[in-house]
Amino acid sequence: MRVITDSLTGGDMVSPLWKRLMWLVVIYAGSVMALGVVATLFRLMMTAAGMKSH
């Protein structure tokens, strides 16, 4: 198994699995929330322009 090294310090320290998974969850949740904000803004702009779905 290959060990991931820290290129900044030159050490062989690897972050714990839970920290790496937490970063994955945080980045995923942030991207989903950002997409929701953008979709809501587009919906508001389209409604303001008179483009309603019903």
Residue pairs with C-beta under 8 A, 6 or more apart in sequence:
3 12
3 14
4 14
5 11
5 12
6 12
6 13
46 52
